[in-house]
Amino acid sequence: MLKIGKKTRAWLKAKPKLIDEYLDKNITSCEISNSKYALSFHHIDKRSSLKAVHTFEGTRLLNQDWHDFCERNKNANELLRKKPRGFDKKYFNMFKKLKEEKKTLKKLAWQVKHQCINCKQIASMLLCEHCGKLSIKS
């Protein structure tokens, strides 16, 4: 059986207090989309970071979709840091725009299947899986 670490113990101790604080401040839905489903606390600074704090100021209440997006997108996380607490339609549109931009980013030439310049086989990586050489011109 695995032992619970120091950081996890601190989080488990802080979480019930945090739930009460969010309820007291009447924040009971996603602070980006206003959804009430699959909510969890998003730490602005990751819990693994030394800067992470388990406080109202250091967390946001997000649904799973937005939590995941902010976790993987530095710009969205920084926007979340500046955003006023609770749901705000203006910020929701800003986050939606960020999400759309992320979807429309074009893949680089080596990220799509292409013909290797050396062996002429179909490659799907920067280094050809057939001949081991660079598969595109730099």
Stockholm file with secondary structure:
# STOCKHOLM 1.0

chainA/1-138         MLKIGKKTRAWLKAKPKLIDEYLDKNITSCEISNSKYALSFHHIDKRSSLKAVHTFEGTRLLNQDWHDFCERNKNANELLRKKPRGFDKKYFNMFKKLKEEKKTLKKLAWQVKHQCINCKQIASMLLCEHCGKLSIKS
#=GR chainA/1-138 SS CCCCCHHHHHHHHHHHHHHHHHHHTTCCSCTTTCCCSSEEEEESSCTTSTTCCCSTTTEEEEEHHHHHHHHHCHHHHHHHHHSCSSCCHHHHHHHHHHHHHHHHCCCCGGGSCEECTTTCCEECSSBCTTTCSBCSCC
#=GC SS_cons         CCCCCHHHHHHHHHHHHHHHHHHHTTCCSCTTTCCCSSEEEEESSCTTSTTCCCSTTTEEEEEHHHHHHHHHCHHHHHHHHHSCSSCCHHHHHHHHHHHHHHHHCCCCGGGSCEECTTTCCEECSSBCTTTCSBCSCC
//
